[in-house]
Amino acid sequence: MCDIHPVLVGEYTKVFNLEVLYEDDNFLAVNKPAGILVHPINLRGGEDTIVDWLKVNRPQVLKVGDNTELRPGIVHRLDRDTSGVLVIAKTQEYFEYLKSLFQERELKKTYLALVYGHVPSGGIIDKPIGLRNGSIKRTVTTARAKMVKEAITEYKVRGYTKLVTARGPQECTVLEVSPHTGRTHQIRVHMASIGYPIVGDPIYGGKHRDKVSRLYLHAYSLELPIASGKRIKIVADPPEELEKAFKQGVLS
């Protein structure tokens, strides 16, 4: 399904298109663009979010969720600079159902990522993640961190490429990544912790700070059981700038 609608809300709002990947009476899945917040940080707003699009195009979700003022219908989130599959509940009953699927790990999330370095093989990263004191950054160095929680990430190698940057050609790896838990910045923190930060990551990129248009991380697919008893897989193809980098080693 491909249902694209622009949104115009408020004086500050720019137009952005949002592709609907799947929809039934209970929920919808959209392809979130990079650079767009899922929901406002506070009630003052100030920039476009997926919630603004919902207010115009799916107003029935405005009474759904556990915080209907800030994040109506929103069951999970993607970082501002991550694109891909995002599911939104249309009823309170289904909000609770989807929330339970995430909490009980009954769905499979698959991301595509471009990381610096030659990752020799796939593996599993099992490192708790916490919030670094006095910072918004997450860390696997948890001795003095707050809110430490279990975090597990599985990754597979899909291919290799070289990116031409201001620092010269950089060897990179295309990965398929499946987080088994859902911690904030989990994939970004875990990949950086083993020496392979994601291209375009301004927080965890370390010495790799090439000027690129976005974070090279995309929520490619989500598999889940729906109320009818079927298990479905929702897929969002990577945007053009990621496809170029994955296939040709071209940064944009």
C-alpha positions in Angstrom: 0.0 0.0 0.0 1.3 3.4 -0.9 -0.8 6.4 0.3 1.1 9.7 0.3 -0.4 12.8 1.9 1.2 16.2 2.6 0.6 17.9 5.9 0.2 21.7 6.6 -0.1 22.6 10.2 0.7 26.0 11.8 2.8 28.9 10.6 6.2 27.1 11.1 5.2 23.9 9.2 6.9 22.8 6.1 5.3 20.2 3.7 6.5 16.6 4.0 5.1 13.5 2.4 4.4 10.4 4.4 4.1 7.0 2.8 1.5 4.6 4.4 3.0 1.1 4.2 0.1 -0.8 5.7 -3.3 0.1 7.2 -6.3 -1.7 8.7 -9.0 -0.7 11.2 -6.6 -1.2 14.1 -3.3 0.4 13.2 -1.2 1.8 10.4 2.5 1.7 9.5 4.2 4.6 7.9 7.6 5.1 6.3 9.1 7.9 8.5 11.6 10.2 6.7 14.9 11.0 8.2 15.1 14.4 9.9 11.5 14.3 11.3 10.7 13.8 15.0 8.0 11.2 15.8 6.4 13.4 18.4 7.0 16.9 19.9 9.4 17.2 22.8 7.0 19.3 24.7 3.6 21.0 24.3 5.2 24.2 22.8 6.0 22.3 19.6 8.1 24.3 17.2 8.7 21.9 14.4 7.0 19.3 12.3 6.5 15.8 13.7 4.7 12.6 12.6 2.0 13.5 15.2 1.3 16.7 13.2 0.6 14.5 10.2 -1.7 12.3 12.2 -3.7 15.3 13.5 -4.6 16.1 9.9 -4.8 12.7 8.2 -5.8 10.3 11.0 -7.5 12.4 13.7 -9.1 9.3 15.2 -5.8 8.5 16.9 -5.8 11.7 19.0 -7.6 9.9 21.9 -5.3 6.9 21.7 -2.3 6.1 23.9 -0.7 6.8 27.3 0.0 10.4 26.6 -2.5 11.8 24.1 -1.3 15.4 24.3 2.3 14.7 23.2 2.2 11.3 21.4 -1.3 10.1 20.5 -1.3 6.7 18.9 2.5 6.3 19.1 3.6 2.9 20.4 7.3 3.1 19.7 9.7 5.7 18.3 12.6 6.1 15.9 15.4 8.6 16.3 14.9 11.9 14.4 17.6 11.0 11.9 16.5 7.3 11.5 14.1 6.5 8.7 11.8 3.6 8.1 8.9 1.6 9.5 6.9 3.2 12.3 3.6 1.6 13.6 0.7 3.7 15.0 -2.3 2.4 16.9 -5.8 3.7 15.8 -7.7 2.3 18.9 -6.8 2.1 22.6 -7.3 -1.6 22.6 -4.8 -2.1 19.8 -2.4 0.4 21.4 -2.3 -1.9 24.4 -1.9 -4.9 22.2 1.0 -3.5 20.2 2.7 -2.2 23.3 2.6 -5.7 24.8 4.2 -7.1 21.6 7.1 -4.7 22.0 7.4 -5.4 25.7 7.3 -9.1 25.3 9.6 -9.1 22.2 7.0 -10.9 20.0 7.9 -8.9 16.9 11.1 -8.8 14.8 12.7 -5.5 13.9 15.3 -5.4 11.1 17.4 -2.3 10.3 19.9 -1.6 7.6 23.0 0.3 8.6 26.2 1.6 7.0 29.1 1.5 9.4 32.7 2.5 9.2 35.3 -0.3 9.0 35.4 -3.8 7.7 33.2 -5.9 9.9 34.6 -9.5 9.4 31.4 -11.4 10.3 28.1 -11.2 12.1 27.6 -11.5 15.8 25.6 -10.6 18.9 26.3 -7.6 21.2 25.1 -8.3 24.7 26.0 -5.1 26.7 23.7 -3.2 29.1 23.2 0.4 28.2 22.8 3.3 30.6 22.5 7.1 30.6 25.9 8.8 31.1 25.8 11.2 34.1 25.3 14.8 33.1 24.7 14.0 29.5 22.1 12.9 27.0 24.5 10.2 25.7 24.0 6.5 26.3 26.9 4.3 27.1 27.9 0.7 27.7 30.3 1.8 30.4 27.7 1.4 33.1 29.7 1.6 36.4 28.6 5.2 36.9 25.7 5.4 34.5 22.0 5.8 35.4 18.9 3.8 34.2 21.0 0.8 33.2 19.1 -1.8 31.3 19.7 -5.0 29.4 20.5 -4.5 25.7 21.0 -7.1 23.0 21.7 -6.5 19.3 22.3 -9.1 16.5 24.0 -8.1 13.3 24.8 -9.7 9.9 27.1 -8.6 7.1 25.4 -7.8 3.8 28.3 -6.4 1.9 31.2 -4.0 1.8 31.8 -0.7 0.1 34.2 2.3 0.1 33.0 5.8 0.6 34.8 8.8 -0.8 35.1 11.4 1.9 37.2 14.5 2.6 39.5 12.2 4.5 40.0 10.0 1.5 38.3 6.6 0.8 36.9 4.9 3.8 36.1 1.2 4.0 32.6 0.6 5.2 30.2 -2.4 5.8 26.5 -2.7 5.1 24.8 -4.5 8.0 21.5 -6.0 8.7 20.8 -5.4 12.4 18.1 -6.8 14.6 17.8 -5.3 18.1 16.3 -7.8 20.5 15.6 -5.1 23.0 14.5 -1.5 22.5 16.8 0.9 24.3 17.3 4.5 23.2 20.1 4.8 20.6 20.7 1.0 21.1 22.1 0.2 17.6 24.2 3.3 17.5 25.7 2.8 20.9 26.3 -0.9 20.4 28.0 -0.6 17.0 30.2 2.2 18.2 31.1 0.1 21.3 32.7 -2.5 19.1 34.6 0.0 16.9 32.1 0.3 14.0 30.1 3.5 14.4 27.3 4.3 12.0 28.1 6.7 9.2 26.6 10.1 9.9 26.3 9.7 13.7 27.0 13.1 15.3 26.9 11.7 18.8 28.6 8.3 18.7 30.7 8.6 15.5 33.9 9.3 17.4 36.7 10.4 15.0 34.4 9.7 12.0 32.6 13.0 11.5 32.2 13.2 7.8 29.7 15.8 6.6 26.8 13.9 5.4 23.1 14.6 5.1 21.8 12.1 7.6 22.4 9.1 9.8 22.8 6.0 7.7 20.4 3.9 9.7 17.0 2.7 8.3 14.2 0.6 10.0 13.8 -1.8 7.1 11.1 -4.2 8.3 8.9 -5.2 11.1 7.3 -8.6 11.5 4.4 -9.0 13.9 1.2 -11.0 14.6 -2.0 -9.1 14.0 -5.4 -9.6 15.6 -6.6 -11.9 12.8 -4.0 -14.4 13.8 -1.8 -13.8 10.8 1.8 -12.8 11.0 2.7 -10.0 8.6 5.9 -8.3 7.5 5.9 -4.6 6.8 8.8 -3.4 4.7 10.1 0.1 3.9 12.6 0.2 1.1 15.7 2.4 1.9 15.5 6.0 0.5 17.7 6.8 -2.5 20.6 8.3 -0.6 21.0 5.1 1.4 20.7 2.9 -1.7 23.5 4.8 -3.4 25.7 4.4 -0.4 24.9 0.7 0.0 25.5 -0.1 -3.6 28.0 2.4 -4.9 29.8 3.9 -1.9 28.4 7.4 -2.6 27.8 9.7 0.4 25.1 12.4 0.1 
